[in-house]
Amino acid sequence: MNQLDIIGKVNGFLVEEFEVDPSTITPEANLKETLDLDSLDYIDLVVVIENNLGFKVKPEDFVGINTFQDFYNYVFTRIQSKQPA
């Protein structure tokens, strides 16, 4: 899965789960503000990631994730680390 595939998949489940306008999801947009995340929403986000992408997420993984690009990079790195070289 390449980075564009990952971005498409991530945006798809974020739009569906958090009911946001797809046009508001841009690489430089703030993840928390765009999705209107509170502490409970982060739990929902973790569950959605685990269900859709197949890896476990720890709360500390979100430290330093501010924009959608940060989030895409995190997901891409995690998916790449699961795949054999």
GIDA-V58876 format. One record per residue. N is the residue number from 1. RES is the residue in three letters. PSI is psi in degrees with one decimal (NA if undefined). Layout:
N,RES,PSI / N,RES,PSI
This chain:
1,MET,123.9 / 2,ASN,175.8 / 3,GLN,-37.0 / 4,LEU,-38.9 / 5,ASP,-43.1 / 6,ILE,-44.9 / 7,ILE,-44.3 / 8,GLY,-44.7 / 9,LYS,-46.8 / 10,VAL,-48.6 / 11,ASN,-38.8 / 12,GLY,-49.1 / 13,PHE,-25.4 / 14,LEU,-43.2 / 15,VAL,-44.7 / 16,GLU,-48.1 / 17,GLU,-40.9 / 18,PHE,2.4 / 19,GLU,53.7 / 20,VAL,156.1 / 21,ASP,125.6 / 22,PRO,-28.9 / 23,SER,-16.0 / 24,THR,-12.2 / 25,ILE,101.3 / 26,THR,155.9 / 27,PRO,-35.8 / 28,GLU,-6.5 / 29,ALA,147.7 / 30,ASN,124.0 / 31,LEU,-50.4 / 32,LYS,-45.3 / 33,GLU,-42.6 / 34,THR,-41.9 / 35,LEU,-3.6 / 36,ASP,52.9 / 37,LEU,132.3 / 38,ASP,-174.7 / 39,SER,-36.6 / 40,LEU,-34.6 / 41,ASP,-32.2 / 42,TYR,-36.7 / 43,ILE,-44.3 / 44,ASP,-42.2 / 45,LEU,-42.9 / 46,VAL,-46.1 / 47,VAL,-43.1 / 48,VAL,-42.4 / 49,ILE,-49.5 / 50,GLU,-41.0 / 51,ASN,-36.6 / 52,ASN,-27.7 / 53,LEU,-11.3 / 54,GLY,25.0 / 55,PHE,154.1 / 56,LYS,145.8 / 57,VAL,135.4 / 58,LYS,148.2 / 59,PRO,-37.2 / 60,GLU,-15.0 / 61,ASP,-23.6 / 62,PHE,-7.6 / 63,VAL,124.1 / 64,GLY,-4.9 / 65,ILE,107.7 / 66,ASN,-42.7 / 67,THR,168.6 / 68,PHE,-35.5 / 69,GLN,-40.7 / 70,ASP,-43.3 / 71,PHE,-45.0 / 72,TYR,-44.1 / 73,ASN,-42.2 / 74,TYR,-50.1 / 75,VAL,-45.6 / 76,PHE,-45.3 / 77,THR,-44.1 / 78,ARG,-41.4 / 79,ILE,-43.1 / 80,GLN,-36.5 / 81,SER,-19.1 / 82,LYS,-23.1 / 83,GLN,139.3 / 84,PRO,147.3 / 85,ALA,NA
